[in-house]
Amino acid sequence: MAALAGCGHFSRTFRPALCLFRYGASKLQLHAGIGYPAICANEPLLCRTRALWGSGVVGRHFSSDGGDDLSVRYLEGEDSGIVVLGINRPKAKNAISKNLVKMMAEAVDAVKVNKSVRTVILCSLVPGIFCAGADLKERAKMHPSEVGPFVSKARALMNELGNLPMPTIAAIDGAALGGGLEMALACDIRTAAFTAKMGLVETKLAIIPGAGGTQRLPRTIGVASAKELIFSGRTVDGTEAKSLGLVSHAVEQNEAGDAAFRKALALAREFIPQGPIAMRMAKLAINRGIEVDLATGLAIEEACYAQVIPTKDRIEGLTAFKEKRPPRYKGE
């Protein structure tokens, strides 16, 4: 019980949702799902993305125009509750810049307090790339005194992404290197195409992973395997990543180049019908419990279970079961 006292997740879980807001000069654009139909997984990519986002895209971006560095889309219809964060820096291979960190932090902050959001998918809008890591051209122009604070901001972003109360899925349809893989590691679940390349390659640049990689990778694939990958700077494809446990699902890439995104979307669709408060409490219990001994973990589970007992959703679940109908959960 005491382990939960300082985490602040309970209060964040039940905060009221944010209304639409503006960022002024910021490139970040948020859409509340107005006028965007649900995605159909078996539609061709271009037709599907144009129908969903107009001139925007879901998993890829075929224009040479950089446009917004980050797109945030709230899906609607049967996919209501799914938010897609799409990185879009084609000229820089989605490298992590100051501006991208700022916009992602803003997007994560908005999603975090929105009770209507049930699953977040992080993907790339650039074909063949998820995220190439830090923007080295920008980094080369930084004064040494600027590097530390920038890395700290990037690390804080990964922590905030990892602490989102709802399930998060990284869809890796292309290369995820350095900070790009660290970003994916901050998500709960990762899907990848067989052809995707993943690795923490920082030692090749005489540095180490600085945004959580030295901690999240060993927790994901084990200490020895993590050391081997970090020490060698080696990359793995989707097949090897699946065997290591780095990704949960590896799929054959399709002609559209968005197979991992489609798998992520299918998973999100499995998640959204479940009780949203229960999902958040389950994630909190797992995330906090895995870091402590079993007895403390069980106490955390008990505390999280106590949070779902007084909810209207729990009564709705029992009523729906009795009436032999699908439950209609509202997150209350």
Contacts in CASP RR format, 6 or more apart in sequence:
PFRMAT RR
TARGET T0000
AUTHOR 0000-0000-0000
METHOD contacts of the structure
MODEL  1
MAALAGCGHFSRTFRPALCLFRYGASKLQLHAGIGYPAICANEPLLCRTR
ALWGSGVVGRHFSSDGGDDLSVRYLEGEDSGIVVLGINRPKAKNAISKNL
VKMMAEAVDAVKVNKSVRTVILCSLVPGIFCAGADLKERAKMHPSEVGPF
VSKARALMNELGNLPMPTIAAIDGAALGGGLEMALACDIRTAAFTAKMGL
VETKLAIIPGAGGTQRLPRTIGVASAKELIFSGRTVDGTEAKSLGLVSHA
VEQNEAGDAAFRKALALAREFIPQGPIAMRMAKLAINRGIEVDLATGLAI
EEACYAQVIPTKDRIEGLTAFKEKRPPRYKGE
1 299 0 8 1.000
1 300 0 8 1.000
1 302 0 8 1.000
1 303 0 8 1.000
3 288 0 8 1.000
3 289 0 8 1.000
3 292 0 8 1.000
3 296 0 8 1.000
3 297 0 8 1.000
3 299 0 8 1.000
3 300 0 8 1.000
4 10 0 8 1.000
4 284 0 8 1.000
4 288 0 8 1.000
4 300 0 8 1.000
4 303 0 8 1.000
4 304 0 8 1.000
7 284 0 8 1.000
7 288 0 8 1.000
9 163 0 8 1.000
9 165 0 8 1.000
9 280 0 8 1.000
9 284 0 8 1.000
10 284 0 8 1.000
10 307 0 8 1.000
12 112 0 8 1.000
12 113 0 8 1.000
12 165 0 8 1.000
13 165 0 8 1.000
13 277 0 8 1.000
13 280 0 8 1.000
13 281 0 8 1.000
13 284 0 8 1.000
13 307 0 8 1.000
14 115 0 8 1.000
15 113 0 8 1.000
15 115 0 8 1.000
16 113 0 8 1.000
16 115 0 8 1.000
17 113 0 8 1.000
17 114 0 8 1.000
17 115 0 8 1.000
17 116 0 8 1.000
18 110 0 8 1.000
18 113 0 8 1.000
18 114 0 8 1.000
20 30 0 8 1.000
20 32 0 8 1.000
21 30 0 8 1.000
21 110 0 8 1.000
23 29 0 8 1.000
23 30 0 8 1.000
23 106 0 8 1.000
26 102 0 8 1.000
26 103 0 8 1.000
26 106 0 8 1.000
27 67 0 8 1.000
27 68 0 8 1.000
27 69 0 8 1.000
27 70 0 8 1.000
27 99 0 8 1.000
27 103 0 8 1.000
28 68 0 8 1.000
28 69 0 8 1.000
28 70 0 8 1.000
28 72 0 8 1.000
28 103 0 8 1.000
28 106 0 8 1.000
28 107 0 8 1.000
29 68 0 8 1.000
29 71 0 8 1.000
29 72 0 8 1.000
30 72 0 8 1.000
30 74 0 8 1.000
30 107 0 8 1.000
30 110 0 8 1.000
31 72 0 8 1.000
31 73 0 8 1.000
31 74 0 8 1.000
32 74 0 8 1.000
33 73 0 8 1.000
33 74 0 8 1.000
33 75 0 8 1.000
33 76 0 8 1.000
34 76 0 8 1.000
35 76 0 8 1.000
36 52 0 8 1.000
36 53 0 8 1.000
36 54 0 8 1.000
36 73 0 8 1.000
36 75 0 8 1.000
36 76 0 8 1.000
37 51 0 8 1.000
37 52 0 8 1.000
37 76 0 8 1.000
37 77 0 8 1.000
38 52 0 8 1.000
38 75 0 8 1.000
38 76 0 8 1.000
38 77 0 8 1.000
38 78 0 8 1.000
38 79 0 8 1.000
38 80 0 8 1.000
39 48 0 8 1.000
39 52 0 8 1.000
39 58 0 8 1.000
39 75 0 8 1.000
39 79 0 8 1.000
39 265 0 8 1.000
40 48 0 8 1.000
41 262 0 8 1.000
41 265 0 8 1.000
41 266 0 8 1.000
43 51 0 8 1.000
44 256 0 8 1.000
45 58 0 8 1.000
45 59 0 8 1.000
45 60 0 8 1.000
45 256 0 8 1.000
45 257 0 8 1.000
45 258 0 8 1.000
46 62 0 8 1.000
46 256 0 8 1.000
48 58 0 8 1.000
49 56 0 8 1.000
49 57 0 8 1.000
49 58 0 8 1.000
49 59 0 8 1.000
49 60 0 8 1.000
50 56 0 8 1.000
52 58 0 8 1.000
52 73 0 8 1.000
52 75 0 8 1.000
53 71 0 8 1.000
53 73 0 8 1.000
56 71 0 8 1.000
56 125 0 8 1.000
57 71 0 8 1.000
57 125 0 8 1.000
58 73 0 8 1.000
58 84 0 8 1.000
58 123 0 8 1.000
58 258 0 8 1.000
58 261 0 8 1.000
59 84 0 8 1.000
59 86 0 8 1.000
59 123 0 8 1.000
59 124 0 8 1.000
59 125 0 8 1.000
59 171 0 8 1.000
59 173 0 8 1.000
59 258 0 8 1.000
59 261 0 8 1.000
60 124 0 8 1.000
60 125 0 8 1.000
60 126 0 8 1.000
60 127 0 8 1.000
60 173 0 8 1.000
60 256 0 8 1.000
60 257 0 8 1.000
60 258 0 8 1.000
61 88 0 8 1.000
61 90 0 8 1.000
61 125 0 8 1.000
61 126 0 8 1.000
61 127 0 8 1.000
62 127 0 8 1.000
63 90 0 8 1.000
64 90 0 8 1.000
64 91 0 8 1.000
66 88 0 8 1.000
66 89 0 8 1.000
66 90 0 8 1.000
66 91 0 8 1.000
67 88 0 8 1.000
68 88 0 8 1.000
69 87 0 8 1.000
69 88 0 8 1.000
69 89 0 8 1.000
69 97 0 8 1.000
69 99 0 8 1.000
69 100 0 8 1.000
69 103 0 8 1.000
70 85 0 8 1.000
70 86 0 8 1.000
70 87 0 8 1.000
70 88 0 8 1.000
70 100 0 8 1.000
70 103 0 8 1.000
70 104 0 8 1.000
70 107 0 8 1.000
71 84 0 8 1.000
71 85 0 8 1.000
71 86 0 8 1.000
71 88 0 8 1.000
71 125 0 8 1.000
72 83 0 8 1.000
72 84 0 8 1.000
72 85 0 8 1.000
72 86 0 8 1.000
72 107 0 8 1.000
72 110 0 8 1.000
72 111 0 8 1.000
73 83 0 8 1.000
73 84 0 8 1.000
73 86 0 8 1.000
74 81 0 8 1.000
74 82 0 8 1.000
74 83 0 8 1.000
74 116 0 8 1.000
74 117 0 8 1.000
75 81 0 8 1.000
75 82 0 8 1.000
75 83 0 8 1.000
75 84 0 8 1.000
78 269 0 8 1.000
79 265 0 8 1.000
79 268 0 8 1.000
79 269 0 8 1.000
79 272 0 8 1.000
80 116 0 8 1.000
80 272 0 8 1.000
81 116 0 8 1.000
81 117 0 8 1.000
81 118 0 8 1.000
81 119 0 8 1.000
81 272 0 8 1.000
82 118 0 8 1.000
82 119 0 8 1.000
82 120 0 8 1.000
82 121 0 8 1.000
82 265 0 8 1.000
82 268 0 8 1.000
82 269 0 8 1.000
82 272 0 8 1.000
83 111 0 8 1.000
83 117 0 8 1.000
83 119 0 8 1.000
83 120 0 8 1.000
83 121 0 8 1.000
84 120 0 8 1.000
84 121 0 8 1.000
84 123 0 8 1.000
85 104 0 8 1.000
85 107 0 8 1.000
85 120 0 8 1.000
85 121 0 8 1.000
85 122 0 8 1.000
85 123 0 8 1.000
86 122 0 8 1.000
86 123 0 8 1.000
86 124 0 8 1.000
86 125 0 8 1.000
87 94 0 8 1.000
87 100 0 8 1.000
87 122 0 8 1.000
87 123 0 8 1.000
87 124 0 8 1.000
87 125 0 8 1.000
87 126 0 8 1.000
87 130 0 8 1.000
87 131 0 8 1.000
88 94 0 8 1.000
88 124 0 8 1.000
88 125 0 8 1.000
88 126 0 8 1.000
89 95 0 8 1.000
89 97 0 8 1.000
89 100 0 8 1.000
89 126 0 8 1.000
90 125 0 8 1.000
90 126 0 8 1.000
92 132 0 8 1.000
92 135 0 8 1.000
92 137 0 8 1.000
93 126 0 8 1.000
93 129 0 8 1.000
93 131 0 8 1.000
93 132 0 8 1.000
93 175 0 8 1.000
94 124 0 8 1.000
94 126 0 8 1.000
94 129 0 8 1.000
94 130 0 8 1.000
94 131 0 8 1.000
94 132 0 8 1.000
94 133 0 8 1.000
94 180 0 8 1.000
95 131 0 8 1.000
95 132 0 8 1.000
95 133 0 8 1.000
95 134 0 8 1.000
95 135 0 8 1.000
95 136 0 8 1.000
95 137 0 8 1.000
95 138 0 8 1.000
96 131 0 8 1.000
96 133 0 8 1.000
96 134 0 8 1.000
96 135 0 8 1.000
96 154 0 8 1.000
96 179 0 8 1.000
96 180 0 8 1.000
96 183 0 8 1.000
97 135 0 8 1.000
97 138 0 8 1.000
98 138 0 8 1.000
98 150 0 8 1.000
98 153 0 8 1.000
100 135 0 8 1.000
101 150 0 8 1.000
101 153 0 8 1.000
101 154 0 8 1.000
101 157 0 8 1.000
104 157 0 8 1.000
104 161 0 8 1.000
105 153 0 8 1.000
105 156 0 8 1.000
105 157 0 8 1.000
105 160 0 8 1.000
108 157 0 8 1.000
108 160 0 8 1.000
108 161 0 8 1.000
108 164 0 8 1.000
109 160 0 8 1.000
111 117 0 8 1.000
111 120 0 8 1.000
111 164 0 8 1.000
111 166 0 8 1.000
112 160 0 8 1.000
112 163 0 8 1.000
112 164 0 8 1.000
112 165 0 8 1.000
115 276 0 8 1.000
115 331 0 8 1.000
117 166 0 8 1.000
118 166 0 8 1.000
118 167 0 8 1.000
118 271 0 8 1.000
118 272 0 8 1.000
118 276 0 8 1.000
118 279 0 8 1.000
119 166 0 8 1.000
119 167 0 8 1.000
119 168 0 8 1.000
119 169 0 8 1.000
119 267 0 8 1.000
119 268 0 8 1.000
119 271 0 8 1.000
119 272 0 8 1.000
120 164 0 8 1.000
120 166 0 8 1.000
120 167 0 8 1.000
120 168 0 8 1.000
120 169 0 8 1.000
121 168 0 8 1.000
121 169 0 8 1.000
121 170 0 8 1.000
121 171 0 8 1.000
121 261 0 8 1.000
121 264 0 8 1.000
121 265 0 8 1.000
121 268 0 8 1.000
122 161 0 8 1.000
122 168 0 8 1.000
122 169 0 8 1.000
122 170 0 8 1.000
122 171 0 8 1.000
122 183 0 8 1.000
122 184 0 8 1.000
122 187 0 8 1.000
123 130 0 8 1.000
123 170 0 8 1.000
123 171 0 8 1.000
123 173 0 8 1.000
123 260 0 8 1.000
123 261 0 8 1.000
123 264 0 8 1.000
124 130 0 8 1.000
124 131 0 8 1.000
124 171 0 8 1.000
124 173 0 8 1.000
124 174 0 8 1.000
127 173 0 8 1.000
127 257 0 8 1.000
128 173 0 8 1.000
128 174 0 8 1.000
128 175 0 8 1.000
128 257 0 8 1.000
129 174 0 8 1.000
129 175 0 8 1.000
130 170 0 8 1.000
130 171 0 8 1.000
130 172 0 8 1.000
130 173 0 8 1.000
130 174 0 8 1.000
130 175 0 8 1.000
130 176 0 8 1.000
130 180 0 8 1.000
130 184 0 8 1.000
130 196 0 8 1.000
131 175 0 8 1.000
131 176 0 8 1.000
131 177 0 8 1.000
131 179 0 8 1.000
131 180 0 8 1.000
131 181 0 8 1.000
131 183 0 8 1.000
131 184 0 8 1.000
132 175 0 8 1.000
132 177 0 8 1.000
132 180 0 8 1.000
133 177 0 8 1.000
133 178 0 8 1.000
133 179 0 8 1.000
133 180 0 8 1.000
133 181 0 8 1.000
134 154 0 8 1.000
134 178 0 8 1.000
134 179 0 8 1.000
139 147 0 8 1.000
139 150 0 8 1.000
142 150 0 8 1.000
151 210 0 8 1.000
151 211 0 8 1.000
154 179 0 8 1.000
154 210 0 8 1.000
154 211 0 8 1.000
155 210 0 8 1.000
155 211 0 8 1.000
155 212 0 8 1.000
157 211 0 8 1.000
158 182 0 8 1.000
158 183 0 8 1.000
158 185 0 8 1.000
158 186 0 8 1.000
158 211 0 8 1.000
158 212 0 8 1.000
159 186 0 8 1.000
161 168 0 8 1.000
161 183 0 8 1.000
161 186 0 8 1.000
161 187 0 8 1.000
162 168 0 8 1.000
162 186 0 8 1.000
162 187 0 8 1.000
162 188 0 8 1.000
163 287 0 8 1.000
165 280 0 8 1.000
165 283 0 8 1.000
165 284 0 8 1.000
166 276 0 8 1.000
166 279 0 8 1.000
166 280 0 8 1.000
166 283 0 8 1.000
167 188 0 8 1.000
167 189 0 8 1.000
167 268 0 8 1.000
167 271 0 8 1.000
167 279 0 8 1.000
167 283 0 8 1.000
168 186 0 8 1.000
168 187 0 8 1.000
168 188 0 8 1.000
168 189 0 8 1.000
169 187 0 8 1.000
169 188 0 8 1.000
169 189 0 8 1.000
169 190 0 8 1.000
169 191 0 8 1.000
169 264 0 8 1.000
169 267 0 8 1.000
169 268 0 8 1.000
170 176 0 8 1.000
170 183 0 8 1.000
170 184 0 8 1.000
170 187 0 8 1.000
170 189 0 8 1.000
170 190 0 8 1.000
170 191 0 8 1.000
170 264 0 8 1.000
171 191 0 8 1.000
171 192 0 8 1.000
171 258 0 8 1.000
171 260 0 8 1.000
171 261 0 8 1.000
171 263 0 8 1.000
171 264 0 8 1.000
171 265 0 8 1.000
172 184 0 8 1.000
172 190 0 8 1.000
172 191 0 8 1.000
172 192 0 8 1.000
172 193 0 8 1.000
172 196 0 8 1.000
172 198 0 8 1.000
172 238 0 8 1.000
172 247 0 8 1.000
172 260 0 8 1.000
173 192 0 8 1.000
173 193 0 8 1.000
173 196 0 8 1.000
173 253 0 8 1.000
173 257 0 8 1.000
173 258 0 8 1.000
173 259 0 8 1.000
173 260 0 8 1.000
173 261 0 8 1.000
174 192 0 8 1.000
174 193 0 8 1.000
174 195 0 8 1.000
174 196 0 8 1.000
174 197 0 8 1.000
174 260 0 8 1.000
175 196 0 8 1.000
175 197 0 8 1.000
175 198 0 8 1.000
175 235 0 8 1.000
176 183 0 8 1.000
176 184 0 8 1.000
176 192 0 8 1.000
176 196 0 8 1.000
176 197 0 8 1.000
176 198 0 8 1.000
176 199 0 8 1.000
177 197 0 8 1.000
177 198 0 8 1.000
177 199 0 8 1.000
177 200 0 8 1.000
177 201 0 8 1.000
177 235 0 8 1.000
178 199 0 8 1.000
178 200 0 8 1.000
178 201 0 8 1.000
178 202 0 8 1.000
178 209 0 8 1.000
179 200 0 8 1.000
179 209 0 8 1.000
179 210 0 8 1.000
179 211 0 8 1.000
179 213 0 8 1.000
181 198 0 8 1.000
181 199 0 8 1.000
181 200 0 8 1.000
181 213 0 8 1.000
181 217 0 8 1.000
182 200 0 8 1.000
182 209 0 8 1.000
182 210 0 8 1.000
182 211 0 8 1.000
182 212 0 8 1.000
182 213 0 8 1.000
182 216 0 8 1.000
183 211 0 8 1.000
184 190 0 8 1.000
184 198 0 8 1.000
185 212 0 8 1.000
185 213 0 8 1.000
185 216 0 8 1.000
185 217 0 8 1.000
185 220 0 8 1.000
186 212 0 8 1.000
186 216 0 8 1.000
188 283 0 8 1.000
189 248 0 8 1.000
189 249 0 8 1.000
189 264 0 8 1.000
189 267 0 8 1.000
190 241 0 8 1.000
190 246 0 8 1.000
190 247 0 8 1.000
190 248 0 8 1.000
190 249 0 8 1.000
191 247 0 8 1.000
191 248 0 8 1.000
191 249 0 8 1.000
191 250 0 8 1.000
191 251 0 8 1.000
191 260 0 8 1.000
191 261 0 8 1.000
191 263 0 8 1.000
191 264 0 8 1.000
191 267 0 8 1.000
192 198 0 8 1.000
192 238 0 8 1.000
192 241 0 8 1.000
192 242 0 8 1.000
192 247 0 8 1.000
192 249 0 8 1.000
192 250 0 8 1.000
192 251 0 8 1.000
192 260 0 8 1.000
193 238 0 8 1.000
193 250 0 8 1.000
193 251 0 8 1.000
193 252 0 8 1.000
193 253 0 8 1.000
193 257 0 8 1.000
193 259 0 8 1.000
193 260 0 8 1.000
194 237 0 8 1.000
194 238 0 8 1.000
194 239 0 8 1.000
194 250 0 8 1.000
194 251 0 8 1.000
194 252 0 8 1.000
194 253 0 8 1.000
195 237 0 8 1.000
195 238 0 8 1.000
195 253 0 8 1.000
196 237 0 8 1.000
196 238 0 8 1.000
196 241 0 8 1.000
196 260 0 8 1.000
197 235 0 8 1.000
197 236 0 8 1.000
197 237 0 8 1.000
198 235 0 8 1.000
198 236 0 8 1.000
198 237 0 8 1.000
198 238 0 8 1.000
198 241 0 8 1.000
198 246 0 8 1.000
198 247 0 8 1.000
199 229 0 8 1.000
199 233 0 8 1.000
199 234 0 8 1.000
199 235 0 8 1.000
199 236 0 8 1.000
200 209 0 8 1.000
200 213 0 8 1.000
200 217 0 8 1.000
200 229 0 8 1.000
200 230 0 8 1.000
200 233 0 8 1.000
201 233 0 8 1.000
201 235 0 8 1.000
202 208 0 8 1.000
202 209 0 8 1.000
202 210 0 8 1.000
202 230 0 8 1.000
202 233 0 8 1.000
203 230 0 8 1.000
203 231 0 8 1.000
203 232 0 8 1.000
203 233 0 8 1.000
204 233 0 8 1.000
208 214 0 8 1.000
208 230 0 8 1.000
209 217 0 8 1.000
209 230 0 8 1.000
213 230 0 8 1.000
214 226 0 8 1.000
214 230 0 8 1.000
217 226 0 8 1.000
217 229 0 8 1.000
217 230 0 8 1.000
217 246 0 8 1.000
218 225 0 8 1.000
218 226 0 8 1.000
218 227 0 8 1.000
219 290 0 8 1.000
220 226 0 8 1.000
220 245 0 8 1.000
220 246 0 8 1.000
221 229 0 8 1.000
221 244 0 8 1.000
221 245 0 8 1.000
221 246 0 8 1.000
225 244 0 8 1.000
228 234 0 8 1.000
229 236 0 8 1.000
236 244 0 8 1.000
236 246 0 8 1.000
238 247 0 8 1.000
238 250 0 8 1.000
239 250 0 8 1.000
241 247 0 8 1.000
241 250 0 8 1.000
242 248 0 8 1.000
242 249 0 8 1.000
242 250 0 8 1.000
249 260 0 8 1.000
249 263 0 8 1.000
249 267 0 8 1.000
251 259 0 8 1.000
251 260 0 8 1.000
251 262 0 8 1.000
251 263 0 8 1.000
252 259 0 8 1.000
253 259 0 8 1.000
253 260 0 8 1.000
254 262 0 8 1.000
271 279 0 8 1.000
273 326 0 8 1.000
273 327 0 8 1.000
273 329 0 8 1.000
274 329 0 8 1.000
275 313 0 8 1.000
275 327 0 8 1.000
275 329 0 8 1.000
275 331 0 8 1.000
276 313 0 8 1.000
276 329 0 8 1.000
276 331 0 8 1.000
277 307 0 8 1.000
277 308 0 8 1.000
277 311 0 8 1.000
277 313 0 8 1.000
277 331 0 8 1.000
277 332 0 8 1.000
278 308 0 8 1.000
278 313 0 8 1.000
278 314 0 8 1.000
281 304 0 8 1.000
281 305 0 8 1.000
281 307 0 8 1.000
281 308 0 8 1.000
282 304 0 8 1.000
284 300 0 8 1.000
284 304 0 8 1.000
285 297 0 8 1.000
285 300 0 8 1.000
285 301 0 8 1.000
285 304 0 8 1.000
285 305 0 8 1.000
288 297 0 8 1.000
288 300 0 8 1.000
289 296 0 8 1.000
289 297 0 8 1.000
289 300 0 8 1.000
289 301 0 8 1.000
292 300 0 8 1.000
308 314 0 8 1.000
311 331 0 8 1.000
311 332 0 8 1.000
312 330 0 8 1.000
312 331 0 8 1.000
312 332 0 8 1.000
313 327 0 8 1.000
313 329 0 8 1.000
313 330 0 8 1.000
313 331 0 8 1.000
313 332 0 8 1.000
316 327 0 8 1.000
316 328 0 8 1.000
316 329 0 8 1.000
316 330 0 8 1.000
317 327 0 8 1.000
317 329 0 8 1.000
319 327 0 8 1.000
320 326 0 8 1.000
320 327 0 8 1.000
320 328 0 8 1.000
321 327 0 8 1.000
END
